[in-house]
Amino acid sequence: MRAGAAWAGTVALALLSAACGHGAAPAPAPAPADGAAMGIADALAAPAGTTLRVSGRFAGWSGGCTGGPPRTRSDWMLVDADGRCLYVSGPVPAGLVPPPDAASNGTAITVTGRREASPDGRPYLLHTR
């Protein structure tokens, strides 16, 4: 078989596989169309760089996220009722007591930020407001 024909066959096979969805990553859950906040599970599955509104419970520094904080020692945790945990890097929302004080732990909040990934691939939310 000539090199050009082999190359064309490889390209055709790759295009066919892509069209059929073979090897493609599953699409992440879409953000709510009405601007409503999503849960932590959907935030964890969202692609990096996506701006999200995420609801959960403030957990300060004791929420059960694995590994250390992704950006700074001041990163805090947002948790849900199923034990999922998402680090948040940025200021603690107004009205909450920042860690290490646990007085605000368990308070229901919604946080807006950009979904990012730590150098080792762990998702976190870069709080923007």
Contact map, one row per residue, 1 for C-alpha under 8 A:
111011000000000000000000000000000000000000000000000000000000000000000000000000000000000000000000000000000000000000000000000000000
111111000000000000000000000000000000000000000000000000000000000000000000000000000000000000000000000000000000000000000000000000000
111111100000000000000000000000000000000000000000000000000000000000000000000000000000000000000000000000000000000000000000000000000
011111110000000000000000000000000000000000000000000000000000000000000000000000000000000000000000000000000000000000000000000000000
111111111000000000000000000000000000000000000000000000000000000000000000000000000000000000000000000000000000000000000000000000000
111111111100000000000000000000000000000000000000000000000000000000000000000000000000000000000000000000000000000000000000000000000
001111111110000000000000000000000000000000000000000000000000000000000000000000000000000000000000000000000000000000000000000000000
000111111111000000000000000000000000000000000000000000000000000000000000000000000000000000000000000000000000000000000000000000000
000011111111100000000000000000000000000000000000000000000000000000000000000000000000000000000000000000000000000000000000000000000
000001111111110000000000000000000000000000000000000000000000000000000000000000000000000000000000000000000000000000000000000000000
000000111111111000000000000000000000000000000000000000000000000000000000000000000000000000000000000000000000000000000000000000000
000000011111111100000000000000000000000000000000000000000000000000000000000000000000000000000000000000000000000000000000000000000
000000001111111110000000000000000000000000000000000000000000000000000000000000000000000000000000000000000000000000000000000000000
000000000111111111000000000000000000000000000000000000000000000000000000000000000000000000000000000000000000000000000000000000000
000000000011111111100000000000000000000000000000000000000000000000000000000000000000000000000000000000000000000000000000000000000
000000000001111111110000000000000000000000000000000000000000000000000000000000000000000000000000000000000000000000000000000000000
000000000000111111111110000000000000000000000000000000000000000000000000000000000000000000000000000000000000000000000000000000000
000000000000011111111111000000000000000000000000000000000000000000000000000000000000000000000000000000000000000000000000000000000
000000000000001111111100000000000000000000000000000000000000000000000000000000000000000000000000000000000000000000000000000000000
000000000000000111111100000000000000000000000000000000000000000000000000000000000000000000000000000000000000000000000000000000000
000000000000000011111111000000000000000000000000000000000000000000000000000000000000000000000000000000000000000000000000000000000
000000000000000011111111000000000000000000000000000000000000000000000000000000000000000000000000000000000000000000000000000000000
000000000000000011001111100000000000000000000000000000000000000000000000000000000000000000000000000000000000000000000000000000000
000000000000000001001111110000000000000000000000000000000000000000000000000000000000000000000000000000000000000000000000000000000
000000000000000000000011111000000000000000000000000000000000000000000000000000000000000000000000000000000000000000000000000000000
000000000000000000000001111100000000000000000000000000000000000000000000000000000000000000000000000000000000000000000000000000000
000000000000000000000000111110000000000000000000000000000000000000000000000000000000000000000000000000000000000000000000000000000
000000000000000000000000011111000000000001001110000000000000000000000000000000000000000000000000000000000000000000000000000000000
000000000000000000000000001111100000000001001100000000000000000000000000000000000000000000000000000000000000000000000000000000000
000000000000000000000000000111110000000000000100000000000000000000000000000000000000000000000000000000000000000000000000000000000
000000000000000000000000000011111010010000000000000100000000000000000000000000000000000000000000000000000000000000000000000000000
000000000000000000000000000001111111110000000000000000000000000000000000000000000000000000000000000000000000000000000000000000000
000000000000000000000000000000111111000000000000000000000000000000000000000000000000000000000000000000000000000000000000000000000
000000000000000000000000000000011111000000000000000000000000000000000000000000000000000000000000000000000000000000000000000000000
000000000000000000000000000000111111100000000000000010000000000000000000000000000000000000000000000000000000000000000000000000000
000000000000000000000000000000011111110000000000000010000000000000000000000000000000000000000000000000000000000000000000000000000
000000000000000000000000000000010011111000000000000111100000000000000000000000000000000000000000000000000000010000000000000000000
000000000000000000000000000000110001111101100000000111100000000000000000000000000000000000000000000000000000000000000000000000000
000000000000000000000000000000000000111111100000000001110000000000000000000000010000000000000000000000000000000000000000000000000
000000000000000000000000000000000000011111110000000001110000000000000000000000110001110000000000000000000000000000000000000000000
000000000000000000000000000000000000001111111000000000000000000000000000000000000001000000000000000000000000000000000000000000000
000000000000000000000000000110000000011111111100000000000000000000000000000000000000000000000000000000000000000000000000000000000
000000000000000000000000000000000000011111111100000101000000000000000000000000000000000000000000000000000000000000100000000000000
000000000000000000000000000000000000000111111100000000000000000000000000000000000000010000000000000000000000000000000000001100000
000000000000000000000000000110000000000011111110000000000000000000000000000000000000000000000000000000000000000000000000000000000
000000000000000000000000000111000000000001111111010000000000000000000000000000000000000000000000000000000000000000100000000000000
000000000000000000000000000100000000000000001111110000000000000000000000000000000000000000000000000000000000000000110000000000000
000000000000000000000000000000000000000000000111110000000000000000000000000000000000000000000000000000000000000001111000001000000
000000000000000000000000000000000000000000000011111000000000000000000000000000000000000000000000000000000000000001110000000000000
000000000000000000000000000000000000000000000111111100000000000000000000000000000000000000000000000000000000000001110000000000000
000000000000000000000000000000000000000000000000111110000000000000000000000000000000000000000000000000000000000111100000000000000
000000000000000000000000000000100000110000100000011111000000000000000000000000000000000000000000000000000000000111100000000000000
000000000000000000000000000000000011110000000000001111100000000000000000000000000000000000000000000000000000011110000000000000000
000000000000000000000000000000000000111100100000000111110000000000000000000000000000000000000000000000000000011100000000000000000
000000000000000000000000000000000000111100000000000011111000000000000000000000000000000000000000000000000001111000000000000000000
000000000000000000000000000000000000001100000000000001111100000000000000000001110000000000000000000000000001110000000000000000000
000000000000000000000000000000000000000000000000000000111110000000000000000001110000000000000000000000001111100000000000000000000
000000000000000000000000000000000000000000000000000000011111000000000000000011100000000000000000000000011111100000000000000000000
000000000000000000000000000000000000000000000000000000001111111000000000000111100000000000000000000001011100000000000000000000000
000000000000000000000000000000000000000000000000000000000111111000000000000111000000000000000000011111011000000000000000000000000
000000000000000000000000000000000000000000000000000000000011111000000000001110000000000000000000001100000000000000000000000000000
000000000000000000000000000000000000000000000000000000000011111100000000000010000000000000000000000000000000000000000000000000000
000000000000000000000000000000000000000000000000000000000011111110000000000011100000100000000000000000000000000000000000000000000
000000000000000000000000000000000000000000000000000000000000011111000000000010000010100000000000000000000000000000000000000000000
000000000000000000000000000000000000000000000000000000000000001111110000000010000001111000000000000000000000000000000000000000000
000000000000000000000000000000000000000000000000000000000000000111110000000000000000000000000000000000000000000000000000000000000
000000000000000000000000000000000000000000000000000000000000000011111000000000000000000000000000000000000000000000000000000000000
000000000000000000000000000000000000000000000000000000000000000011111100000000000000000000000000000000000000000000000000000000000
000000000000000000000000000000000000000000000000000000000000000000111111111100000000001000000000000000000000000000000000000000000
000000000000000000000000000000000000000000000000000000000000000000011111001000000000001010000000000000000000000000000110010100000
000000000000000000000000000000000000000000000000000000000000000000001111101000000000000010000000000000000000000000000100000000000
000000000000000000000000000000000000000000000000000000000000000000001111111000000000000010000000000000000000000000000000000000000
000000000000000000000000000000000000000000000000000000000000000000001011111000000000000000000000000000000000000000000000000000000
000000000000000000000000000000000000000000000000000000000000000000001001111100000000000011000000001000000000000000000000000000000
000000000000000000000000000000000000000000000000000000000000100000001111111110000000001111000000000000000000000000000000000000000
000000000000000000000000000000000000000000000000000000000011100000001000011111000000001110010000001000000000000000000000000000000
000000000000000000000000000000000000000000000000000000000111111110000000001111100000111100000000000000000000000000000000000000000
000000000000000000000000000000000000000000000000000000011111001000000000000111110000111100000000000000000000000000000000000000000
000000000000000000000000000000000000000100000000000000011110001000000000000011111011110000000000000000000000000000000000000000000
000000000000000000000000000000000000001100000000000000011000000000000000000001111111100000000000000000000000000000000000000000000
000000000000000000000000000000000000000000000000000000000000000000000000000000111111000000000000000000000000000000000000000000000
000000000000000000000000000000000000000000000000000000000000000000000000000000011111000000000000000000000000000000000000000000000
000000000000000000000000000000000000000000000000000000000000000100000000000000111111100000000000000000000000000000000000000000000
000000000000000000000000000000000000000110000000000000000000000010000000000000111111110000000000000000000000000000000000000000000
000000000000000000000000000000000000000100000000000000000000001110000000000011110011111000000000000000000000000000000000000000000
000000000000000000000000000000000000000100010000000000000000000010000000000011100001111100000000000000000000000000000000001110000
000000000000000000000000000000000000000000000000000000000000000010001100001111000000111110000000000000000000000000000000001110000
000000000000000000000000000000000000000000000000000000000000000000000000001111000000011111000000000000000000000000000000000111100
000000000000000000000000000000000000000000000000000000000000000000000111011100000000001111100000000000000000000000000000000111100
000000000000000000000000000000000000000000000000000000000000000000000000011000000000000111110000000000000000000000000000000001110
000000000000000000000000000000000000000000000000000000000000000000000000000000000000000011111000000000000000000000000000000000100
000000000000000000000000000000000000000000000000000000000000000000000000000100000000000001111101110000000000000000000000000000000
000000000000000000000000000000000000000000000000000000000000000000000000000000000000000000111111000000000000001000000000000000000
000000000000000000000000000000000000000000000000000000000000000000000000000000000000000000011111000000000000000000000000000000000
000000000000000000000000000000000000000000000000000000000000000000000000000000000000000000001111100000000000000000000000000000000
000000000000000000000000000000000000000000000000000000000000000000000000000000000000000000011111110000010000000000000000000000000
000000000000000000000000000000000000000000000000000000000000000000000000000000000000000000010011111011110000000000000000000000000
000000000000000000000000000000000000000000000000000000000001000000000000000000000000000000010001111111010000000000000000000000000
000000000000000000000000000000000000000000000000000000000001100000000000010100000000000000000000111111000000000000000000000000000
000000000000000000000000000000000000000000000000000000000001100000000000000000000000000000000000011111000000000000000000000000000
000000000000000000000000000000000000000000000000000000000001000000000000000000000000000000000000111111110000000000000000000000000
000000000000000000000000000000000000000000000000000000000011000000000000000000000000000000000000111111111000000000000000000000000
000000000000000000000000000000000000000000000000000000000000000000000000000000000000000000000000100011111000000000000000000000000
000000000000000000000000000000000000000000000000000000000111000000000000000000000000000000000001110011111110000000000000000000000
000000000000000000000000000000000000000000000000000000001111000000000000000000000000000000000000000001111110000000000000000000000
000000000000000000000000000000000000000000000000000000001110000000000000000000000000000000000000000000011111000000000000000000000
000000000000000000000000000000000000000000000000000000001100000000000000000000000000000000000000000000011111100000000000000000000
000000000000000000000000000000000000000000000000000000111100000000000000000000000000000000000000000000000111110000000000000000000
000000000000000000000000000000000000000000000000000000111100000000000000000000000000000000000000000000000011111000000000000000000
000000000000000000000000000000000000100000000000000011110000000000000000000000000000000000000000000000000001111100000000000000000
000000000000000000000000000000000000000000000000000011100000000000000000000000000000000000001000000000000000111110000000000000101
000000000000000000000000000000000000000000000000001111000000000000000000000000000000000000000000000000000000011111000000000000111
000000000000000000000000000000000000000000000000001110000000000000000000000000000000000000000000000000000000001111100000000011111
000000000000000000000000000000000000000000000001111100000000000000000000000000000000000000000000000000000000000111110000000011110
000000000000000000000000000000000000000000100111111100000000000000000000000000000000000000000000000000000000000011111000001111000
000000000000000000000000000000000000000000000011110000000000000000000000000000000000000000000000000000000000000001111100001111000
000000000000000000000000000000000000000000000001000000000000000000000000000000000000000000000000000000000000000000111111111100000
000000000000000000000000000000000000000000000000000000000000000000000110000000000000000000000000000000000000000000011111111100000
000000000000000000000000000000000000000000000000000000000000000000000100000000000000000000000000000000000000000000001111110000000
000000000000000000000000000000000000000000000000000000000000000000000000000000000000000000000000000000000000000000001111110000000
000000000000000000000000000000000000000000000000000000000000000000000000000000000000000000000000000000000000000000001111111000000
000000000000000000000000000000000000000000000000000000000000000000000100000000000000000000000000000000000000000000001111111100000
000000000000000000000000000000000000000000010001000000000000000000000000000000000000011000000000000000000000000000111100111110000
000000000000000000000000000000000000000000010000000000000000000000000100000000000000011110000000000000000000000000111100011111000
000000000000000000000000000000000000000000000000000000000000000000000000000000000000011110000000000000000000000011110000001111100
000000000000000000000000000000000000000000000000000000000000000000000000000000000000000111000000000000000000000011110000000111110
000000000000000000000000000000000000000000000000000000000000000000000000000000000000000111100000000000000000001111000000000011111
000000000000000000000000000000000000000000000000000000000000000000000000000000000000000001000000000000000000000111000000000001111
000000000000000000000000000000000000000000000000000000000000000000000000000000000000000000000000000000000000001110000000000000111
